[in-house]
Amino acid sequence: MRDAYTRHLAPRARELRNNQTPAERKLWFEFLRTHPARFRRQVPLQGYILDFYAPSLKLCLELDGRSHDGQATQQYDAERTRQLTASGIRVVRFSNAEVLGQFAGVCAAIDGVCRGEAPF
């Protein structure tokens, strides 16, 4: 999968790591940073920047804000998910509102996915 790394997106990924949304910041600093699955944040891969990625599980976590509500964006997200899934990467999406309002439930769902127990 190392060859799928998208080098030209690295500066943008670095910028996104330095300017995380409140939901991304909360999920990273309060849960994923120390998760046993070893997640990385803002990973440029296959022409996309993945919000959170666990290479050992081939698991991508995406957090969607209001900018993902439009029809064009939803179509783009669906195509992106299709391409990542076709290359063996599992994509799980949560809304920013879920992360900020139901944090414990989101964390439990992520743990379940990591253990292969959740239906995502």
C-alpha atoms as a printed R data frame, in Angstrom:
    type eleno elety resid chain resno       x      y      z
1   ATOM     1    CA   MET     A     1   0.000  0.000  0.000
2   ATOM     2    CA   ARG     A     2   3.017  2.261  0.382
3   ATOM     3    CA   ASP     A     3   3.025  2.817 -3.380
4   ATOM     4    CA   ALA     A     4  -0.513  4.190 -3.112
5   ATOM     5    CA   TYR     A     5   0.789  7.108 -1.004
6   ATOM     6    CA   THR     A     6   0.008 10.335 -2.838
7   ATOM     7    CA   ARG     A     7   3.084 12.505 -2.384
8   ATOM     8    CA   HIS     A     8   1.724 15.637 -4.061
9   ATOM     9    CA   LEU     A     9  -1.040 15.826 -1.422
10  ATOM    10    CA   ALA     A    10   1.410 15.738  1.504
11  ATOM    11    CA   PRO     A    11   1.559 19.544  1.985
12  ATOM    12    CA   ARG     A    12  -2.241 19.779  2.044
13  ATOM    13    CA   ALA     A    13  -2.444 16.834  4.469
14  ATOM    14    CA   ARG     A    14   0.055 18.567  6.757
15  ATOM    15    CA   GLU     A    15  -2.056 21.738  6.625
16  ATOM    16    CA   LEU     A    16  -5.189 19.770  7.524
17  ATOM    17    CA   ARG     A    17  -3.387 18.101 10.469
18  ATOM    18    CA   ASN     A    18  -2.488 21.562 11.758
19  ATOM    19    CA   ASN     A    19  -6.051 22.881 11.310
20  ATOM    20    CA   GLN     A    20  -8.321 20.064 12.439
21  ATOM    21    CA   THR     A    21 -12.029 20.575 12.932
22  ATOM    22    CA   PRO     A    22 -13.259 20.429 16.548
23  ATOM    23    CA   ALA     A    23 -14.675 16.924 15.920
24  ATOM    24    CA   GLU     A    24 -11.394 15.681 14.391
25  ATOM    25    CA   ARG     A    25  -9.410 17.198 17.250
26  ATOM    26    CA   LYS     A    26 -11.645 15.586 19.880
27  ATOM    27    CA   LEU     A    27 -11.581 12.153 18.263
28  ATOM    28    CA   TRP     A    28  -7.798 12.265 17.770
29  ATOM    29    CA   PHE     A    29  -6.681 13.624 21.135
30  ATOM    30    CA   GLU     A    30  -9.267 11.871 23.293
31  ATOM    31    CA   PHE     A    31  -9.381  8.478 21.587
32  ATOM    32    CA   LEU     A    32  -7.496  7.584 18.407
33  ATOM    33    CA   ARG     A    33  -4.047  8.924 19.285
34  ATOM    34    CA   THR     A    34  -3.532  6.154 21.845
35  ATOM    35    CA   HIS     A    35  -5.730  3.484 20.241
36  ATOM    36    CA   PRO     A    36  -4.051  0.055 19.957
37  ATOM    37    CA   ALA     A    37  -4.824 -0.045 16.208
38  ATOM    38    CA   ARG     A    38  -2.378  2.851 15.660
39  ATOM    39    CA   PHE     A    39  -4.281  5.337 13.569
40  ATOM    40    CA   ARG     A    40  -2.648  8.061 11.506
41  ATOM    41    CA   ARG     A    41  -4.410 11.325 10.694
42  ATOM    42    CA   GLN     A    42  -4.802 13.149  7.394
43  ATOM    43    CA   VAL     A    43  -3.144 10.469  5.272
44  ATOM    44    CA   PRO     A    44  -2.682 11.165  1.542
45  ATOM    45    CA   LEU     A    45  -3.570  7.879 -0.133
46  ATOM    46    CA   GLN     A    46  -4.783  6.984 -3.625
47  ATOM    47    CA   GLY     A    47  -5.408 10.595 -4.593
48  ATOM    48    CA   TYR     A    48  -7.414 11.388 -1.462
49  ATOM    49    CA   ILE     A    49  -6.645 12.640  2.020
50  ATOM    50    CA   LEU     A    50  -8.140 10.223  4.546
51  ATOM    51    CA   ASP     A    51  -9.176 11.773  7.869
52  ATOM    52    CA   PHE     A    52  -7.929  8.821  9.955
53  ATOM    53    CA   TYR     A    53  -6.329  5.621  8.708
54  ATOM    54    CA   ALA     A    54  -5.197  2.440 10.451
55  ATOM    55    CA   PRO     A    55  -2.856  0.735  7.951
56  ATOM    56    CA   SER     A    56  -2.771 -2.566  9.849
57  ATOM    57    CA   LEU     A    57  -6.564 -2.868  9.526
58  ATOM    58    CA   LYS     A    58  -6.892 -1.095  6.180
59  ATOM    59    CA   LEU     A    59  -9.531  0.996  7.942
60  ATOM    60    CA   CYS     A    60 -10.397  4.593  7.082
61  ATOM    61    CA   LEU     A    61 -12.509  6.756  9.399
62  ATOM    62    CA   GLU     A    62 -14.110  9.792  7.806
63  ATOM    63    CA   LEU     A    63 -15.767 12.632  9.694
64  ATOM    64    CA   ASP     A    64 -18.334 14.572  7.702
65  ATOM    65    CA   GLY     A    65 -19.456 18.093  8.471
66  ATOM    66    CA   ARG     A    66 -22.188 20.148  6.867
67  ATOM    67    CA   SER     A    67 -20.120 20.563  3.706
68  ATOM    68    CA   HIS     A    68 -20.923 16.904  2.959
69  ATOM    69    CA   ASP     A    69 -24.689 17.502  2.889
70  ATOM    70    CA   GLY     A    70 -24.976 18.587 -0.755
71  ATOM    71    CA   GLN     A    71 -25.865 16.163 -3.525
72  ATOM    72    CA   ALA     A    72 -22.639 16.726 -5.484
73  ATOM    73    CA   THR     A    73 -20.530 16.172 -2.376
74  ATOM    74    CA   GLN     A    74 -22.452 13.024 -1.475
75  ATOM    75    CA   GLN     A    75 -21.842 11.670 -4.983
76  ATOM    76    CA   TYR     A    76 -18.141 12.499 -4.678
77  ATOM    77    CA   ASP     A    77 -17.987 10.793 -1.256
78  ATOM    78    CA   ALA     A    78 -19.759  7.713 -2.641
79  ATOM    79    CA   GLU     A    79 -17.286  7.439 -5.534
80  ATOM    80    CA   ARG     A    80 -14.373  7.976 -3.185
81  ATOM    81    CA   THR     A    81 -15.673  5.249 -0.870
82  ATOM    82    CA   ARG     A    82 -16.197  2.928 -3.839
83  ATOM    83    CA   GLN     A    83 -12.611  3.424 -5.046
84  ATOM    84    CA   LEU     A    84 -11.111  2.948 -1.600
85  ATOM    85    CA   THR     A    85 -13.256 -0.136 -0.970
86  ATOM    86    CA   ALA     A    86 -12.220 -1.590 -4.333
87  ATOM    87    CA   SER     A    87  -8.594 -1.340 -3.203
88  ATOM    88    CA   GLY     A    88  -9.351 -3.178  0.050
89  ATOM    89    CA   ILE     A    89  -9.790 -0.214  2.396
90  ATOM    90    CA   ARG     A    90 -12.849 -0.241  4.631
91  ATOM    91    CA   VAL     A    91 -14.435  3.206  5.000
92  ATOM    92    CA   VAL     A    92 -16.533  4.105  8.042
93  ATOM    93    CA   ARG     A    93 -18.198  7.510  8.226
94  ATOM    94    CA   PHE     A    94 -19.425  9.523 11.166
95  ATOM    95    CA   SER     A    95 -20.839 13.031 11.201
96  ATOM    96    CA   ASN     A    96 -19.142 15.752 13.192
97  ATOM    97    CA   ALA     A    97 -22.374 16.043 15.192
98  ATOM    98    CA   GLU     A    98 -22.150 12.356 16.167
99  ATOM    99    CA   VAL     A    99 -18.571 12.751 17.360
100 ATOM   100    CA   LEU     A   100 -19.344 15.873 19.379
101 ATOM   101    CA   GLY     A   101 -22.739 14.759 20.708
102 ATOM   102    CA   GLN     A   102 -22.408 10.983 21.092
103 ATOM   103    CA   PHE     A   103 -18.695 10.575 21.669
104 ATOM   104    CA   ALA     A   104 -18.841  7.404 23.773
105 ATOM   105    CA   GLY     A   105 -21.056  5.700 21.196
106 ATOM   106    CA   VAL     A   106 -18.745  6.657 18.334
107 ATOM   107    CA   CYS     A   107 -15.728  5.338 20.249
108 ATOM   108    CA   ALA     A   108 -17.542  2.083 21.008
109 ATOM   109    CA   ALA     A   109 -18.480  1.720 17.339
110 ATOM   110    CA   ILE     A   110 -14.869  2.290 16.262
111 ATOM   111    CA   ASP     A   111 -13.649 -0.287 18.775
112 ATOM   112    CA   GLY     A   112 -16.220 -2.736 17.423
113 ATOM   113    CA   VAL     A   113 -15.093 -2.173 13.847
114 ATOM   114    CA   CYS     A   114 -11.453 -2.639 14.870
115 ATOM   115    CA   ARG     A   115 -12.325 -5.949 16.538
116 ATOM   116    CA   GLY     A   116 -14.413 -7.037 13.562
117 ATOM   117    CA   GLU     A   117 -17.626 -6.971 15.581
118 ATOM   118    CA   ALA     A   118 -19.422 -3.924 14.190
119 ATOM   119    CA   PRO     A   119 -21.595 -4.146 11.063
120 ATOM   120    CA   PHE     A   120 -20.218 -1.019  9.347
